[in-house]
Amino acid sequence: MVAFEPHVDSTAAVKKRDRSQSGQGCARTRRGSGTVVSVLVSGCLSVLLVLPSGAADFEPASTETWEIPQANLYDVAVVGDSVWAVGYWGTALRSTDRGETWSRSPTPTDENLYAVAFADVGHGWAVGAAGTVLRSENGGRSWETVQVEVADEMGGERPLDGPLFGVAAISPTEAWAVGDFGVVLHTRNGVQWQQVVIPEESFADDNIRERIFNSIQFTDPQHGIIVGEFGSVLRTEDAGQTWIGEKRFEGAIEDTYLFDVGPNGRGVAVSGGVGGVCIRTADGGFLWTSTRTHSTAGLFGAAMREQRALLVGDRGVVLLSSDGGVTWREPERPRFFNWLRGVAFGADELAFAVGERGLLIRSVDAGEDWEWKLGRQPGPEAGVSVPDPGARTKPQTGPVREHAQPTE
């Protein structure tokens, strides 16, 4: 099965399973600053790394210690004044002042991190490629790997090696995660994860059970929604003991590829998909109705708070709704064409969106106006997205400013 990654052209509903970063998968920088050295990366040209000053034990093979300048960011989470973003090559960023300043946190992985969620300011999880599950108990200052095993074809267990695309934090010890091959995972103690097998009869279609789940969101411990491939929409009202498939769509193709879902906890939710598709429910997920977005770009991220809703996607698209997702408009934002993958609301009208080349933008008025905080625009030779999932461009051969501002 092939899944979809946000930097692939939205017209091709496929998600690659390698670690290339929009054609920039070879440019990597080691954490710290100091001497610049050249290292040959397998399958790539010689690239520049930055060796920390005074470090005598530099080990190029320790890839989890490398940093990527302007690494693609795939998801963002907000709790109070704290904000977290995760992305390419195990990148994890953290802010404790509402996004004014940011710092990198060390992670024990070089796998892509596709999703992050925190239950409170201290306890959170990040998930990603190759079955990666990370846990933090200190507000994202550091992360530890959690091993996850799933059932194998022989009736035993094996380490999870498929990608995970969504995670939801219920409490400091309870969380859910979803991914490729129909994987649904649940933990009650924060460490031990169990696979939850959804019966085929629970789906509202005849497609295979081993489908791609892209997002899972809970509005409270009892009510949750999963969305993904084949227009999959699953909901639970009993804390995940049972999941019910819904396929009552009005004005939308039933097998629409859905990337993310944003519920508001009051029965209303929006979900974005391929080709500017947005579907909306006002009854807790029973009936979904297509709403017009006036966009043809893939809509990769969705968020909702009260009647405010946000959708972000390819070509720098940001869409705002003030009426629960019925109508959409473009807010004021800096000029850029980076794709955006993750979006989240915080308290006090705070909102963040993240995406290509480390782009991170912030709104302090519930999405009406946006300001550039981190990242850079792709060069004109890079294009907006990579139509070919296997495409690679020449590695960068010079230093890159870590927090470059947009250029006019």
DRENDOFI-249521 format. One record per residue (C-alpha): residue in three letters; x, z, y. Coordinates in Angstrom, 1 decimal. Layout:
+------+--------+--------+--------+
| type |   east |     up |  north |
+------+--------+--------+--------+
|  ALA |      X |      Z |      Y |
...
+------+--------+--------+--------+
//
This chain:
+------+--------+--------+--------+
| type |   east |     up |  north |
+------+--------+--------+--------+
|  MET |    0.0 |    0.0 |    0.0 |
|  VAL |    1.2 |   -0.8 |    3.5 |
|  ALA |    0.4 |    1.4 |    6.5 |
|  PHE |    0.5 |    0.9 |   10.3 |
|  GLU |    3.0 |    2.2 |   12.7 |
|  PRO |    2.3 |    2.3 |   16.4 |
|  HIS |    5.1 |    0.0 |   17.5 |
|  VAL |    3.9 |   -2.9 |   15.3 |
|  ASP |    1.7 |   -5.5 |   17.0 |
|  SER |   -1.9 |   -4.2 |   17.0 |
|  THR |   -3.2 |   -7.5 |   15.5 |
|  ALA |   -1.3 |   -6.8 |   12.3 |
|  ALA |   -2.9 |   -3.8 |   10.6 |
|  VAL |    0.2 |   -2.7 |    8.7 |
|  LYS |    2.5 |    0.3 |    9.0 |
|  LYS |    6.1 |   -0.1 |    7.9 |
|  ARG |    7.8 |    2.6 |    5.8 |
|  ASP |   11.3 |    2.4 |    7.2 |
|  ARG |   12.9 |    4.2 |   10.1 |
|  SER |   13.5 |    1.4 |   12.5 |
|  GLN |   12.5 |    2.3 |   16.0 |
|  SER |   10.9 |   -0.7 |   17.6 |
|  GLY |   14.0 |   -2.7 |   16.8 |
|  GLN |   16.3 |    0.1 |   18.1 |
|  GLY |   16.9 |    1.9 |   14.9 |
|  CYS |   20.7 |    1.7 |   15.1 |
|  ALA |   21.4 |    3.4 |   18.5 |
|  ARG |   21.9 |    7.1 |   17.8 |
|  THR |   23.6 |    9.9 |   19.7 |
|  ARG |   24.9 |   13.1 |   18.3 |
|  ARG |   23.6 |   16.3 |   19.8 |
|  GLY |   25.6 |   17.6 |   22.7 |
|  SER |   27.9 |   15.9 |   25.2 |
|  GLY |   31.6 |   15.0 |   25.2 |
|  THR |   33.8 |   12.4 |   23.6 |
|  VAL |   32.2 |    9.0 |   22.7 |
|  VAL |   33.0 |    7.8 |   19.2 |
|  SER |   32.0 |    4.7 |   17.3 |
|  VAL |   30.4 |    5.1 |   13.8 |
|  LEU |   29.3 |    2.4 |   11.4 |
|  VAL |   25.7 |    2.9 |   10.2 |
|  SER |   24.7 |    1.4 |    6.9 |
|  GLY |   23.0 |   -1.9 |    7.5 |
|  CYS |   23.7 |   -1.9 |   11.2 |
|  LEU |   26.6 |   -2.7 |   13.6 |
|  SER |   29.0 |   -0.1 |   14.9 |
|  VAL |   27.2 |    2.2 |   17.2 |
|  LEU |   28.2 |    4.8 |   19.8 |
|  LEU |   27.8 |    8.5 |   19.2 |
|  VAL |   28.5 |   11.4 |   21.6 |
|  LEU |   30.8 |   14.1 |   20.0 |
|  PRO |   30.2 |   17.6 |   21.5 |
|  SER |   33.2 |   18.7 |   23.5 |
|  GLY |   35.6 |   20.7 |   21.5 |
|  ALA |   34.0 |   19.9 |   18.2 |
|  ALA |   36.7 |   19.5 |   15.5 |
|  ASP |   34.3 |   19.3 |   12.5 |
|  PHE |   32.4 |   16.2 |   13.4 |
|  GLU |   30.7 |   14.8 |   10.3 |
|  PRO |   29.1 |   11.4 |   10.8 |
|  ALA |   27.3 |   11.8 |    7.5 |
|  SER |   25.3 |   14.7 |    8.8 |
|  THR |   22.6 |   12.5 |   10.2 |
|  GLU |   20.2 |   15.3 |   11.0 |
|  THR |   22.5 |   16.4 |   13.8 |
|  TRP |   22.4 |   13.1 |   15.6 |
|  GLU |   20.3 |   12.6 |   18.7 |
|  ILE |   18.6 |    9.4 |   19.8 |
|  PRO |   18.5 |    8.6 |   23.5 |
|  GLN |   14.9 |    7.9 |   24.5 |
|  ALA |   13.7 |    8.2 |   20.9 |
|  ASN |   10.1 |    6.9 |   20.3 |
|  LEU |    7.6 |    9.8 |   20.5 |
|  TYR |    4.6 |    9.7 |   18.2 |
|  ASP |    2.6 |   12.8 |   18.9 |
|  VAL |    2.1 |   15.7 |   21.4 |
|  ALA |    0.5 |   19.1 |   21.2 |
|  VAL |   -0.5 |   21.6 |   23.9 |
|  VAL |   -1.2 |   25.4 |   23.7 |
|  GLY |   -1.4 |   27.3 |   27.0 |
|  ASP |    1.7 |   26.5 |   29.1 |
|  SER |    3.7 |   25.3 |   26.0 |
|  VAL |    3.9 |   21.6 |   25.0 |
|  TRP |    5.6 |   20.0 |   22.0 |
|  ALA |    6.4 |   16.3 |   21.2 |
|  VAL |    7.9 |   14.8 |   18.1 |
|  GLY |    9.1 |   11.3 |   17.1 |
|  TYR |   11.8 |    9.1 |   15.7 |
|  TRP |   14.7 |   10.4 |   13.7 |
|  GLY |   13.5 |   14.0 |   13.6 |
|  THR |   13.2 |   14.3 |   17.3 |
|  ALA |   11.4 |   17.4 |   18.6 |
|  LEU |   11.0 |   18.3 |   22.2 |
|  ARG |    9.6 |   21.5 |   23.8 |
|  SER |    8.4 |   22.7 |   27.1 |
|  THR |    7.3 |   26.2 |   28.1 |
|  ASP |    6.3 |   25.4 |   31.7 |
|  ARG |    3.5 |   22.9 |   31.4 |
|  GLY |    5.8 |   19.9 |   31.0 |
|  GLU |    7.9 |   20.4 |   34.1 |
|  THR |   11.2 |   20.8 |   32.1 |
|  TRP |   12.0 |   19.8 |   28.5 |
|  SER |   14.6 |   20.8 |   25.9 |
|  ARG |   15.4 |   19.4 |   22.4 |
|  SER |   14.9 |   21.6 |   19.4 |
|  PRO |   17.1 |   21.2 |   16.3 |
|  THR |   15.3 |   19.9 |   13.2 |
|  PRO |   16.6 |   19.8 |    9.6 |
|  THR |   15.6 |   16.2 |    9.1 |
|  ASP |   16.4 |   12.6 |   10.2 |
|  GLU |   13.0 |   11.4 |    9.1 |
|  ASN |   10.4 |   10.2 |   11.6 |
|  LEU |    8.0 |   12.9 |   12.7 |
|  TYR |    4.5 |   11.4 |   13.2 |
|  ALA |    2.4 |   14.4 |   14.1 |
|  VAL |    2.6 |   17.9 |   15.4 |
|  ALA |    0.1 |   20.8 |   15.8 |
|  PHE |    0.3 |   24.4 |   16.9 |
|  ALA |   -2.2 |   27.2 |   16.1 |
|  ASP |   -0.9 |   29.3 |   19.0 |
|  VAL |    2.3 |   29.4 |   21.1 |
|  GLY |    4.4 |   30.5 |   18.2 |
|  HIS |    3.1 |   28.9 |   15.0 |
|  GLY |    3.1 |   25.2 |   14.3 |
|  TRP |    3.8 |   22.3 |   11.9 |
|  ALA |    5.2 |   18.8 |   12.2 |
|  VAL |    4.8 |   16.1 |    9.5 |
|  GLY |    6.3 |   12.7 |    9.0 |
|  ALA |    8.0 |   10.1 |    6.8 |
|  ALA |    9.0 |   10.7 |    3.2 |
|  GLY |    6.7 |   13.7 |    2.8 |
|  THR |    8.4 |   15.7 |    5.5 |
|  VAL |    6.7 |   18.9 |    6.4 |
|  LEU |    8.4 |   21.2 |    9.0 |
|  ARG |    7.2 |   24.7 |   10.1 |
|  SER |    8.1 |   26.7 |   13.2 |
|  GLU |    7.3 |   30.4 |   13.8 |
|  ASN |    9.1 |   30.7 |   17.1 |
|  GLY |    7.3 |   28.3 |   19.3 |
|  GLY |    9.2 |   25.2 |   18.3 |
|  ARG |   12.7 |   26.6 |   19.2 |
|  SER |   13.7 |   25.9 |   15.6 |
|  TRP |   12.1 |   24.3 |   12.5 |
|  GLU |   12.4 |   24.8 |    8.8 |
|  THR |   11.6 |   22.4 |    5.9 |
|  VAL |    8.7 |   23.2 |    3.7 |
|  GLN |    8.8 |   21.6 |    0.2 |
|  VAL |    5.6 |   20.0 |   -0.9 |
|  GLU |    4.8 |   18.9 |   -4.5 |
|  VAL |    1.9 |   16.7 |   -5.6 |
|  ALA |    0.5 |   15.7 |   -9.0 |
|  ASP |    2.3 |   12.9 |  -10.8 |
|  GLU |    1.0 |   10.3 |  -13.3 |
|  MET |    2.1 |   12.3 |  -16.3 |
|  GLY |    0.0 |   15.4 |  -15.3 |
|  GLY |    3.0 |   17.3 |  -13.9 |
|  GLU |    4.3 |   17.6 |  -10.3 |
|  ARG |    6.8 |   15.8 |   -8.2 |
|  PRO |    8.0 |   16.1 |   -4.6 |
|  LEU |    5.9 |   14.4 |   -2.1 |
|  ASP |    7.7 |   11.3 |   -0.9 |
|  GLY |    5.0 |    9.3 |    0.9 |
|  PRO |    4.5 |    9.5 |    4.7 |
|  LEU |    2.2 |   12.0 |    6.4 |
|  PHE |    0.5 |   10.8 |    9.6 |
|  GLY |   -1.7 |   13.7 |   10.7 |
|  VAL |   -1.7 |   17.5 |   10.8 |
|  ALA |   -4.1 |   20.1 |   12.0 |
|  ALA |   -3.3 |   23.8 |   12.6 |
|  ILE |   -6.2 |   26.2 |   11.9 |
|  SER |   -4.4 |   29.5 |   12.2 |
|  PRO |   -0.8 |   30.9 |   12.2 |
|  THR |   -0.9 |   30.5 |    8.4 |
|  GLU |   -3.5 |   27.8 |    7.7 |
|  ALA |   -3.1 |   24.0 |    8.2 |
|  TRP |   -4.1 |   20.6 |    6.9 |
|  ALA |   -2.2 |   17.4 |    6.7 |
|  VAL |   -3.1 |   13.8 |    5.7 |
|  GLY |   -1.1 |   10.6 |    4.9 |
|  ASP |   -0.7 |    7.5 |    2.9 |
|  PHE |   -2.1 |    7.0 |   -0.7 |
|  GLY |   -5.1 |    9.2 |    0.2 |
|  VAL |   -3.0 |   12.4 |    0.4 |
|  VAL |   -4.8 |   15.4 |    1.8 |
|  LEU |   -2.8 |   18.7 |    1.8 |
|  HIS |   -3.9 |   22.3 |    2.6 |
|  THR |   -2.0 |   25.5 |    3.1 |
|  ARG |   -3.4 |   29.0 |    3.5 |
|  ASN |   -0.1 |   30.9 |    3.8 |
|  GLY |    1.9 |   28.3 |    5.8 |
|  VAL |    4.4 |   27.7 |    3.1 |
|  GLN |    2.7 |   26.7 |   -0.1 |
|  TRP |    0.7 |   23.5 |    0.1 |
|  GLN |   -1.9 |   22.2 |   -2.3 |
|  GLN |   -3.1 |   18.7 |   -2.7 |
|  VAL |   -6.8 |   18.3 |   -2.2 |
|  VAL |   -8.2 |   15.4 |   -4.2 |
|  ILE |  -11.2 |   13.8 |   -2.7 |
|  PRO |  -13.5 |   12.2 |   -5.4 |
|  GLU |  -14.2 |    8.5 |   -5.2 |
|  GLU |  -17.9 |    9.2 |   -4.9 |
|  SER |  -17.3 |   11.1 |   -1.7 |
|  PHE |  -16.3 |    7.9 |    0.1 |
|  ALA |  -19.0 |    5.7 |    1.8 |
|  ASP |  -17.4 |    2.5 |    0.5 |
|  ASP |  -16.0 |    0.8 |   -2.6 |
|  ASN |  -12.4 |    0.6 |   -1.4 |
|  ILE |   -9.6 |    2.3 |   -3.3 |
|  ARG |   -9.3 |    6.1 |   -3.0 |
|  GLU |   -5.5 |    5.8 |   -2.4 |
|  ARG |   -6.0 |    4.7 |    1.2 |
|  ILE |   -4.2 |    5.6 |    4.4 |
|  PHE |   -5.4 |    8.6 |    6.3 |
|  ASN |   -4.0 |    8.6 |    9.9 |
|  SER |   -5.5 |   11.6 |   11.5 |
|  ILE |   -7.2 |   15.0 |   10.8 |
|  GLN |   -8.7 |   17.2 |   13.4 |
|  PHE |  -10.6 |   20.6 |   13.2 |
|  THR |  -12.7 |   22.0 |   16.0 |
|  ASP |  -13.0 |   25.3 |   14.3 |
|  PRO |  -12.1 |   26.6 |   10.8 |
|  GLN |  -15.3 |   25.1 |    9.3 |
|  HIS |  -15.6 |   21.7 |   10.9 |
|  GLY |  -13.1 |   18.9 |   10.5 |
|  ILE |  -12.8 |   15.1 |   10.6 |
|  ILE |  -10.4 |   12.7 |    8.9 |
|  VAL |  -10.1 |    9.0 |    9.9 |
|  GLY |   -8.0 |    6.1 |    8.6 |
|  GLU |   -7.9 |    2.8 |    6.8 |
|  PHE |  -11.0 |    0.8 |    5.8 |
|  GLY |  -13.0 |    2.5 |    8.6 |
|  SER |  -12.7 |    5.8 |    6.7 |
|  VAL |  -14.5 |    8.7 |    8.3 |
|  LEU |  -14.7 |   12.0 |    6.3 |
|  ARG |  -16.2 |   15.2 |    7.6 |
|  THR |  -16.4 |   18.7 |    6.4 |
|  GLU |  -18.7 |   21.6 |    7.4 |
|  ASP |  -17.4 |   24.1 |    4.9 |
|  ALA |  -13.7 |   24.6 |    5.7 |
|  GLY |  -12.6 |   21.6 |    3.6 |
|  GLN |  -14.3 |   22.7 |    0.3 |
|  THR |  -16.1 |   19.4 |    0.4 |
|  TRP |  -15.5 |   16.2 |    2.3 |
|  ILE |  -18.3 |   13.7 |    3.0 |
|  GLY |  -17.7 |   10.1 |    3.8 |
|  GLU |  -19.7 |    8.5 |    6.5 |
|  LYS |  -20.0 |    4.7 |    7.1 |
|  ARG |  -23.0 |    4.5 |    9.4 |
|  PHE |  -21.6 |    2.3 |   12.2 |
|  GLU |  -23.6 |    0.6 |   14.9 |
|  GLY |  -22.0 |   -2.3 |   16.6 |
|  ALA |  -18.6 |   -2.0 |   14.8 |
|  ILE |  -17.1 |   -3.6 |   11.7 |
|  GLU |  -17.4 |   -1.1 |    8.8 |
|  ASP |  -13.8 |   -1.6 |    7.7 |
|  THR |  -12.3 |   -1.1 |   11.2 |
|  TYR |   -8.8 |    0.4 |   11.0 |
|  LEU |   -8.9 |    3.8 |   12.7 |
|  PHE |   -5.8 |    5.5 |   14.1 |
|  ASP |   -6.9 |    8.8 |   15.6 |
|  VAL |  -10.0 |   10.9 |   16.3 |
|  GLY |  -10.7 |   13.3 |   19.1 |
|  PRO |  -13.6 |   15.7 |   18.7 |
|  ASN |  -14.8 |   18.1 |   21.4 |
|  GLY |  -16.3 |   20.9 |   19.2 |
|  ARG |  -19.8 |   20.2 |   20.3 |
|  GLY |  -20.7 |   17.4 |   18.0 |
|  VAL |  -19.2 |   14.6 |   20.1 |
|  ALA |  -16.0 |   12.7 |   19.0 |
|  VAL |  -14.3 |    9.4 |   19.7 |
|  SER |  -12.0 |    7.4 |   17.5 |
|  GLY |   -9.7 |    4.5 |   18.4 |
|  GLY |   -8.7 |    1.5 |   16.3 |
|  VAL |   -7.4 |   -2.1 |   16.1 |
|  GLY |   -8.2 |   -4.6 |   18.9 |
|  GLY |   -9.6 |   -2.1 |   21.4 |
|  VAL |  -12.2 |   -0.8 |   19.1 |
|  CYS |  -13.7 |    2.6 |   19.9 |
|  ILE |  -16.4 |    4.3 |   18.0 |
|  ARG |  -18.3 |    7.5 |   19.1 |
|  THR |  -20.5 |   10.1 |   17.5 |
|  ALA |  -22.8 |   12.5 |   19.2 |
|  ASP |  -24.2 |   14.2 |   16.1 |
|  GLY |  -21.1 |   15.7 |   14.5 |
|  GLY |  -20.0 |   12.6 |   12.6 |
|  PHE |  -23.1 |   11.3 |   10.9 |
|  LEU |  -23.7 |    8.2 |   13.0 |
|  TRP |  -21.0 |    6.3 |   14.8 |
|  THR |  -21.6 |    3.8 |   17.6 |
|  SER |  -19.3 |    1.3 |   19.1 |
|  THR |  -18.5 |    1.7 |   22.8 |
|  ARG |  -17.0 |   -1.0 |   25.0 |
|  THR |  -13.5 |   -0.3 |   26.3 |
|  HIS |  -12.7 |   -3.6 |   28.0 |
|  SER |   -9.4 |   -3.7 |   26.1 |
|  THR |   -8.1 |   -5.7 |   23.2 |
|  ALA |   -5.0 |   -3.5 |   22.7 |
|  GLY |   -4.7 |   -1.3 |   19.6 |
|  LEU |   -5.9 |    2.3 |   20.5 |
|  PHE |   -3.5 |    4.6 |   18.7 |
|  GLY |   -4.3 |    8.0 |   20.2 |
|  ALA |   -7.5 |    9.9 |   21.0 |
|  ALA |   -8.3 |   13.2 |   22.6 |
|  MET |  -11.4 |   15.0 |   23.9 |
|  ARG |  -12.2 |   18.1 |   25.8 |
|  GLU |  -15.8 |   18.8 |   26.9 |
|  GLN |  -17.1 |   15.5 |   28.2 |
|  ARG |  -13.6 |   14.2 |   29.1 |
|  ALA |  -12.0 |   11.7 |   26.6 |
|  LEU |   -8.8 |    9.8 |   26.5 |
|  LEU |   -7.6 |    6.8 |   24.5 |
|  VAL |   -4.0 |    5.5 |   24.6 |
|  GLY |   -2.4 |    2.5 |   22.9 |
|  ASP |   -0.4 |   -0.7 |   22.9 |
|  ARG |    0.9 |   -2.3 |   26.2 |
|  GLY |    0.6 |    1.0 |   28.0 |
|  VAL |   -3.1 |    1.2 |   27.8 |
|  VAL |   -4.6 |    4.5 |   29.1 |
|  LEU |   -8.4 |    4.8 |   29.1 |
|  LEU |  -10.5 |    7.7 |   30.5 |
|  SER |  -14.1 |    8.6 |   29.9 |
|  SER |  -16.0 |   11.2 |   31.9 |
|  ASP |  -19.3 |   11.0 |   29.9 |
|  GLY |  -18.3 |   11.8 |   26.4 |
|  GLY |  -16.9 |    8.4 |   25.5 |
|  VAL |  -20.0 |    6.3 |   26.5 |
|  THR |  -18.1 |    4.4 |   29.3 |
|  TRP |  -14.4 |    3.9 |   29.9 |
|  ARG |  -12.2 |    3.2 |   32.8 |
|  GLU |   -8.5 |    3.0 |   33.7 |
|  PRO |   -7.0 |    6.0 |   35.5 |
|  GLU |   -4.2 |    5.9 |   38.0 |
|  ARG |   -0.8 |    5.8 |   36.2 |
|  PRO |    2.8 |    4.6 |   36.7 |
|  ARG |    3.5 |    1.0 |   35.9 |
|  PHE |    4.8 |    0.5 |   32.4 |
|  PHE |    4.1 |   -1.4 |   29.3 |
|  ASN |    5.4 |    0.9 |   26.6 |
|  TRP |    3.0 |    1.6 |   23.8 |
|  LEU |    1.6 |    5.1 |   23.7 |
|  ARG |    0.9 |    6.8 |   20.4 |
|  GLY |   -0.1 |   10.4 |   21.1 |
|  VAL |   -2.3 |   12.1 |   23.6 |
|  ALA |   -3.6 |   15.7 |   24.0 |
|  PHE |   -5.6 |   17.8 |   26.4 |
|  GLY |   -4.4 |   21.3 |   27.4 |
|  ALA |   -6.0 |   24.0 |   29.4 |
|  ASP |   -6.7 |   23.8 |   33.2 |
|  GLU |   -7.1 |   20.0 |   33.2 |
|  LEU |   -3.7 |   19.5 |   31.7 |
|  ALA |   -3.1 |   16.4 |   29.6 |
|  PHE |   -0.1 |   14.6 |   28.1 |
|  ALA |    0.6 |   11.2 |   26.4 |
|  VAL |    3.8 |   10.1 |   24.6 |
|  GLY |    5.1 |    6.8 |   23.2 |
|  GLU |    7.8 |    4.1 |   23.2 |
|  ARG |   11.4 |    4.8 |   24.4 |
|  GLY |   10.7 |    8.5 |   24.8 |
|  LEU |    7.9 |    7.9 |   27.4 |
|  LEU |    6.1 |   11.1 |   28.3 |
|  ILE |    3.5 |   11.2 |   31.0 |
|  ARG |    1.4 |   14.1 |   32.4 |
|  SER |   -1.9 |   14.6 |   34.1 |
|  VAL |   -2.9 |   17.8 |   35.9 |
|  ASP |   -6.4 |   16.6 |   36.8 |
|  ALA |   -7.9 |   15.9 |   33.4 |
|  GLY |   -6.6 |   12.4 |   33.1 |
|  GLU |   -7.5 |   11.0 |   36.5 |
|  ASP |   -3.9 |   10.6 |   37.7 |
|  TRP |   -0.7 |   10.4 |   35.6 |
|  GLU |    2.9 |   11.1 |   36.5 |
|  TRP |    6.1 |   10.0 |   34.7 |
|  LYS |    8.0 |   12.9 |   33.2 |
|  LEU |   10.4 |   11.5 |   30.5 |
|  GLY |   11.6 |    8.2 |   29.0 |
|  ARG |   12.2 |    4.7 |   30.1 |
|  GLN |   10.8 |    1.3 |   30.0 |
|  PRO |   11.9 |   -1.3 |   27.3 |
|  GLY |   14.1 |   -4.0 |   28.7 |
|  PRO |   12.5 |   -7.4 |   29.3 |
|  GLU |   14.3 |   -8.8 |   26.3 |
|  ALA |   12.7 |   -6.2 |   24.0 |
|  GLY |    9.1 |   -7.1 |   24.6 |
|  VAL |    6.1 |   -4.8 |   24.4 |
|  SER |    6.0 |   -4.3 |   20.6 |
|  VAL |    7.5 |   -5.7 |   17.5 |
|  PRO |    5.3 |   -8.1 |   15.6 |
|  ASP |    7.6 |   -8.1 |   12.6 |
|  PRO |    7.8 |   -4.6 |   11.0 |
|  GLY |   11.3 |   -5.5 |    9.7 |
|  ALA |   12.7 |   -6.8 |   13.0 |
|  ARG |   15.8 |   -5.3 |   14.4 |
|  THR |   17.6 |   -6.0 |   17.7 |
|  LYS |   21.2 |   -5.6 |   18.6 |
|  PRO |   22.2 |   -1.8 |   18.9 |
|  GLN |   22.8 |   -0.5 |   22.3 |
|  THR |   26.5 |   -0.6 |   23.3 |
|  GLY |   26.6 |    1.7 |   26.3 |
|  PRO |   25.4 |    5.1 |   27.4 |
|  VAL |   21.7 |    5.5 |   28.1 |
|  ARG |   20.4 |    8.0 |   30.7 |
|  GLU |   18.4 |   10.6 |   28.9 |
|  HIS |   15.6 |   10.9 |   31.4 |
|  ALA |   15.6 |    7.6 |   33.3 |
|  GLN |   12.8 |    7.1 |   35.7 |
|  PRO |   10.7 |    3.9 |   35.8 |
|  THR |   12.0 |    1.0 |   37.7 |
|  GLU |    9.9 |   -1.3 |   39.8 |
+------+--------+--------+--------+
//
